[in-house]
Amino acid sequence: MRAAISIESFRPGPGGVEAAAFALAAELGRRAVSLTVLCREAVSEPPPGVIVQRLGGPKFWQPLRVQAFSRRAALSAEAGGFDVVQ
């Protein structure tokens, strides 16, 4: 199975959606699932077995940043041919 996680900022942390996505990616990597993380930025090394695809985009004005990331992530998810995207 080929899976992807789409999250604007991929990083570990004490809480929040970013920390949950990082923990999920780490567990899926341990289970040898083919996992790609689609993100605007990643602030640390990915867990073993996890591929990070940085999509870039603006860092200013939150509405533009979110819209640009959403478009890039949708295009990347479609092009990636994943079985599941979260």
BAVO-175727 format. One line per 2 residues: number of its first residue (from 1); their letters; for each residue x, y, z of N, C-alpha, C. Coordinates in steps of 0.2 Angstrom, whole numbers, always signed. Example, Ala and Ser with C-alpha at 12.3 -4.5 7.8 and 13.67 -1.06 7.14 Angstrom:
! residues 2
1> AS> +66 -28 +39 +62 -22 +39 +66 -16 +39 ~ +64 -11 +35 +68 -5 +36 +64 +0 +39 $
END
This chain:
! residues 86
1> MR> +4 -6 +0 +0 +0 +0 +4 +6 +0 ~ +3 +11 -4 +6 +18 -4 +2 +23 -1 $
3> AA> +4 +26 +4 +0 +31 +8 +4 +37 +8 ~ +0 +43 +9 +3 +49 +10 -1 +53 +16 $
5> IS> +3 +57 +19 +0 +62 +24 +1 +69 +21 ~ -4 +73 +21 -3 +80 +19 -4 +84 +25 $
7> IE> +1 +88 +27 +1 +92 +32 +6 +98 +31 ~ +4 +104 +32 +8 +110 +30 +15 +110 +34 $
9> SF> +15 +109 +40 +21 +109 +43 +22 +102 +47 ~ +28 +99 +45 +29 +92 +47 +35 +92 +52 $
11> RP> +33 +91 +59 +38 +92 +64 +35 +89 +70 ~ +40 +86 +74 +38 +83 +81 +37 +89 +85 $
13> GP> +33 +88 +91 +32 +93 +96 +28 +90 +101 ~ +27 +94 +106 +23 +92 +112 +16 +90 +111 $
15> GG> +13 +93 +106 +6 +92 +105 +3 +95 +99 ~ -3 +95 +97 -5 +98 +91 -6 +93 +85 $
17> VE> -8 +95 +80 -9 +91 +74 -2 +89 +71 ~ +2 +93 +71 +9 +92 +69 +12 +86 +72 $
19> AA> +12 +86 +79 +15 +81 +83 +11 +74 +81 ~ +4 +74 +81 +1 +68 +79 +3 +65 +72 $
21> AF> +3 +70 +67 +5 +68 +61 +12 +65 +61 ~ +17 +68 +65 +24 +65 +65 +24 +58 +68 $
23> AL> +20 +57 +74 +19 +51 +77 +16 +46 +73 ~ +11 +47 +69 +8 +43 +64 +13 +41 +59 $
25> AA> +17 +45 +56 +22 +44 +51 +27 +39 +54 ~ +29 +41 +60 +35 +36 +63 +32 +29 +64 $
27> EL> +26 +28 +66 +23 +22 +67 +22 +18 +60 ~ +20 +22 +55 +19 +18 +48 +26 +17 +45 $
29> GR> +31 +21 +47 +37 +19 +44 +40 +13 +47 ~ +39 +12 +54 +41 +6 +57 +37 +0 +55 $
31> RA> +31 +1 +52 +28 -5 +50 +29 -6 +42 ~ +34 -3 +40 +36 -3 +33 +30 -2 +28 $
33> VS> +26 +3 +29 +21 +6 +24 +25 +11 +20 ~ +24 +10 +14 +27 +15 +9 +23 +22 +10 $
35> LT> +27 +27 +14 +23 +33 +16 +27 +39 +14 ~ +23 +43 +11 +26 +50 +9 +22 +55 +12 $
37> VL> +26 +60 +15 +23 +66 +18 +23 +72 +14 ~ +18 +75 +12 +17 +81 +8 +17 +87 +12 $
39> CR> +22 +91 +12 +22 +97 +17 +25 +103 +14 ~ +23 +108 +17 +26 +115 +15 +33 +115 +18 $
41> EA> +34 +113 +24 +40 +113 +27 +41 +108 +32 ~ +47 +105 +33 +49 +100 +38 +55 +103 +42 $
43> VS> +54 +103 +48 +59 +106 +52 +64 +101 +56 ~ +63 +95 +54 +68 +90 +57 +68 +84 +52 $
45> EP> +73 +80 +53 +74 +74 +49 +67 +69 +50 ~ +65 +66 +44 +59 +62 +45 +61 +55 +48 $
47> PP> +56 +52 +51 +57 +46 +54 +60 +41 +49 ~ +63 +35 +51 +65 +30 +46 +60 +27 +42 $
49> GV> +61 +27 +36 +56 +24 +31 +51 +29 +28 ~ +51 +35 +30 +47 +40 +28 +50 +45 +23 $
51> IV> +47 +46 +17 +49 +51 +12 +45 +57 +13 ~ +49 +63 +13 +46 +69 +14 +47 +73 +7 $
53> QR> +41 +75 +5 +41 +79 -1 +39 +86 +1 ~ +44 +91 +1 +43 +98 +2 +40 +101 -4 $
55> LG> +34 +104 -3 +30 +107 -8 +32 +115 -9 ~ +35 +118 -4 +36 +125 -4 +30 +129 -4 $
57> GP> +31 +135 -5 +25 +140 -5 +27 +146 -1 ~ +22 +151 -1 +23 +157 +3 +23 +156 +10 $
59> KF> +27 +160 +14 +27 +159 +21 +23 +165 +24 ~ +20 +169 +20 +17 +175 +23 +9 +175 +22 $
61> WQ> +5 +179 +25 -2 +180 +24 -5 +173 +24 ~ -8 +171 +30 -10 +164 +31 -15 +162 +26 $
63> PL> -20 +166 +24 -25 +163 +19 -22 +161 +12 ~ -17 +165 +10 -13 +163 +3 -9 +157 +4 $
65> RV> -6 +157 +10 -1 +151 +12 -5 +145 +12 ~ -11 +145 +15 -15 +139 +15 -18 +137 +8 $
67> QA> -20 +142 +5 -23 +140 -2 -18 +137 -6 ~ -12 +140 -7 -6 +138 -11 -4 +131 -9 $
69> FS> -4 +130 -2 -2 +123 +0 -7 +118 -2 ~ -13 +119 -1 -19 +115 -3 -19 +113 -10 $
71> RR> -18 +118 -14 -17 +116 -22 -11 +112 -23 ~ -5 +113 -20 +1 +109 -22 +0 +102 -19 $
73> AA> -3 +102 -13 -4 +95 -10 -9 +91 -14 ~ -14 +94 -17 -19 +90 -21 -16 +88 -27 $
75> LS> -12 +92 -30 -9 +90 -37 -4 +85 -35 ~ +0 +85 -30 +5 +80 -28 +2 +74 -26 $
77> AE> -3 +74 -23 -7 +68 -21 -10 +64 -27 ~ -12 +68 -32 -15 +65 -38 -10 +62 -42 $
79> AG> -4 +66 -43 +1 +63 -47 +5 +57 -44 ~ +5 +57 -37 +8 +51 -33 +5 +45 -34 $
81> GF> -1 +44 -36 -5 +38 -36 -5 +34 -30 ~ -6 +38 -24 -7 +34 -18 -13 +31 -17 $
83> DV> -13 +25 -13 -19 +22 -12 -24 +25 -7 ~ -20 +29 -2 -24 +33 +3 -20 +39 +5 $
85> VQ> -24 +45 +6 -21 +51 +8 -24 +54 +14 ~ -21 +55 +19 -24 +58 +25 -22 +65 +25 $
END
